[in-house]
Amino acid sequence: MQDYEEDSMHCVRCQGFMIAIQMKDVSSQDTVFGWRCLLCGEATDPGIEANRQRHSLPIRSRARVPGSPAAGRVKGAG
């Protein structure tokens, strides 16, 4: 999880300045403290960070890139 004490001043998305904010937890209506970037609007809190870490990184696309050797081959030709 992100360390809010050390990384609280810079946005991970744009490196902009972040300010402390209060948000409402949708499920419980509790007040949650987090951070919002003044430049890009990125908002984060401990719950958002935990959810991001639970999801795995996307699988790299296996699409053929135009101009690559495999992209020019036609199936059955040869």
C-alpha positions in Angstrom: 0.0 0.0 0.0 1.2 3.6 -0.6 2.9 5.3 2.3 0.9 8.5 2.7 3.4 10.1 5.0 6.2 10.1 2.4 4.4 10.2 -0.9 1.6 12.6 -0.1 2.9 15.5 -2.0 3.3 14.1 -5.5 0.7 12.5 -7.7 1.7 9.1 -9.2 -0.1 9.9 -12.4 1.3 13.4 -13.3 3.7 14.2 -10.4 1.5 17.2 -9.5 0.8 18.5 -6.0 -1.7 16.6 -3.9 -3.8 17.9 -1.0 -5.5 16.0 1.8 -9.2 15.5 1.4 -12.2 13.8 3.2 -14.4 11.5 1.2 -17.5 9.4 2.0 -17.2 5.7 1.7 -20.0 4.7 -0.6 -20.8 1.4 1.2 -20.7 2.5 4.8 -21.1 6.3 4.6 -18.0 6.6 6.8 -15.5 9.5 6.3 -12.3 8.4 4.6 -9.2 10.5 4.4 -7.3 10.5 1.1 -5.5 12.7 -1.4 -6.5 14.6 -4.5 -4.1 16.0 -7.2 -4.6 19.7 -7.9 -3.4 19.2 -11.6 -5.1 16.1 -12.9 -7.7 15.4 -10.2 -6.4 11.9 -9.4 -8.0 10.8 -6.0 -6.6 8.0 -3.9 -7.1 6.6 -0.4 -6.1 3.4 1.4 -9.1 1.5 0.0 -8.4 2.6 -3.6 -4.8 1.6 -3.2 -5.7 -1.8 -1.8 -8.1 -2.5 -4.7 -5.4 -1.5 -7.2 -2.9 -3.9 -5.7 -5.5 -6.8 -5.7 -5.8 -6.6 -9.5 -3.1 -8.1 -11.6 -1.4 -6.2 -14.4 -3.0 -6.5 -17.8 -1.7 -9.2 -20.0 0.5 -7.9 -22.7 -1.3 -7.8 -26.1 -0.4 -10.6 -28.5 -1.6 -8.6 -31.5 0.8 -8.5 -34.4 2.4 -5.2 -35.0 2.2 -3.9 -38.6 5.6 -4.3 -40.3 6.7 -7.2 -38.1 7.9 -10.4 -39.9 4.9 -12.5 -38.7 2.4 -9.8 -39.7 3.2 -10.2 -43.4 2.7 -13.9 -43.6 -0.6 -15.2 -45.0 -2.0 -18.4 -43.5 -1.7 -21.3 -46.1 0.7 -19.4 -48.4 4.1 -20.7 -48.9 
